[in-house]
Amino acid sequence: MKVELPFLAEGVEGGDVVQILVHEGEQVSVGQSLIEIETEKATVPVPSPAAGTVTRLFVRQGDHVTVGQALIELDGSAGETLKAAPLPPERPANRPVQQPSHTVAPKQAGPAAPPPEPAQQALEQNPVAAHPPSADATIPAPPSVRRLARELGVHLSQVKGSEAGGRITAEDVKAFVRERTSRSAAPDAGGHLFSTVYGAERREPLPSIRRKIAANMTQAWTTIPHVHQFQDADITDLMALHKRYAPEFKKKGATLTVTSLFLKAVVHALKLYPQLNATIDLTNGEVIYKDYYNIGVAVDTPAGLIVPVVHQVDQKDLLQISLELADLAERTRNREIKLEELRGATFTLTNMGGIGAGPFLPIINPPQVGILGVGKAKMTPVYRDGQFVPRRVLRLCVAYDHRLVDGAIGARFTNEIVKVLEDFQGMFLGL
């Protein structure tokens, strides 16, 4: 039977193969993880819908697969197909995260060979001396291995086959490349494997997350007419409040962060200006107002920017928000975030103050229509009561979709956030 990729989630049509967890000839049980798929920056295992023996792998690491596509074959039953069981919400806790390789190869029968390492791909820019094509044609190797050798600039006549009759496998080709690289690379080359007239260069495959980020940002910047509204907020009193209560939060096992305070301010403003907590449906000519407040919080990870979502922020107190934020951020950086925890946001907050960044222009995360970007606050002389006094001033920026949000609404929304940040206790008093 052929096992196909099951339904992943609403609006998700596929993902990238991060890791293949079985091999041909292996016995698998019902529910055993077969492969791991990365989709929308979350990694989930695909479980086996039945017990049996893996007779064929149709995909390899780095392939992009879509719902309904055949992944493996069990027991060699021709013509029978079976959807894999619905995906579990998250990877097993004891399974380590493995960064995917993203060299895409054609679907093929037979053992699935791992794609070349980034450094090996760069060797195609520095192939070995040419050999007559006819020499490679007589060497025993399957078409997939020949393709791999061509991509790496390897002539099969130089590779020693490890299988019967000198048949060459993909691992043989990769081993040859690794050996050649270790011989030719200078100790101080810094990983650069070839040179140009300008100097050394290195090529690496574009990671899956970076491809998704690039696609999303291109869509956002080219289809959404952005307006960026800057405003200064005097957060001197807010930081004093933070300093006062942070120890109390720590006693309860939580860290009171400025981001937690920002989330409360954002939700307060969204309730007053629902245009910023909506989406626009141009196809049906409708505005979809959300009566819930799910705020995405941008998290910087080694793999790229990922935006988990704090759901129902309006129904949680600061302690709950602080605990959830810390948990989400940690699991996001460890690539253990659940798919549903990346979905459903109605507005986004991106805070770069922690890395010392100043004001910046955030890009809206569609289909949302607004995002708040904050940087590092600065001690600034402020004129008060006839004299200049030092105050901690934060310049924030709200970006909004001008197709739905007019400038006046965007400005009032931004001013409301500033008002809350400058008098946080007043918000709780209904002032």
C-alpha angles and dihedrals in degrees: 000000000000115000112215131200107266130221108294107189140314109298094007112116101176148319146215125284105245099175139359108220100188137047135210113284093025120132112231132190131217110285095014112141112254104179138350121239126201113209129162088356094300123109119218132173122237109224125213114255092208143017120259148098123301106238101168141016115212097184138046135205111290096025119133110230132189133210109282095024117133113251106174140350122235123206092346095267101166121224097007118116130189132186115235116246117272111283117262114241097251144006119274109276093236097052113100120230114251121196110236126239112222108202103132117217130180120270110267144170122243130044114344110235121210113252121253120278117254092253090051092053089057089061090076084077090059107039123180122256114300121266126193110271091231091063093063093042092069095048115102108247134125120250093255091057091047090053091049091050092051091050090052096044092244124147111216092219087073095052124086112221118228099199130078114298091016093290110172122228131197089255090056090055093047092047089053091051093048091050093047091048093051090050097047103036114094116231091243096041092108092221095303107140103183140026138226132194086268097049142273122341137186128201124206131177116259106254119240093246092050090051090053092047091049092050094047095046092047090052092047097047096043100042105034120070099222125208116190116206116195123198137166121233124194101220097172093114092041091056090048088053089049092051091049097052103030092088090053091053090049090056087058093050096258136112115224105217131185087240090064090055091047091054092056091049092050094051091049090054094044091057090056094044108034091175086081091052096056144080129226122232105197093175093063096026094241141131114218111209116199119220091195130069115223112166123199115215117202113232123195110224133172088251095051142278113327125181115208117186131238102210125213094006091170091062096053132077124227093266092055092045092049093050093046094047093053092048094047093048093050095048091045092055090047090049091239096119117131121241093238090053089064095052139072101041117156097187136008135225122198117186118189096165091102091067093044098255120157129215116326141170110253120207119232116248105226138260083030118086101211145040135180119219121192131180136181120319118232133208103248133178107246124190109237131161094349098314143072115255130180112256133171106244126190122197109208131183129210117197117198138178107255092203089073107014121060121212094252092054091045091051093048091048090051091047090052091055089050090049092055094046091052094047107022095162090052089063091060090048090054094245 
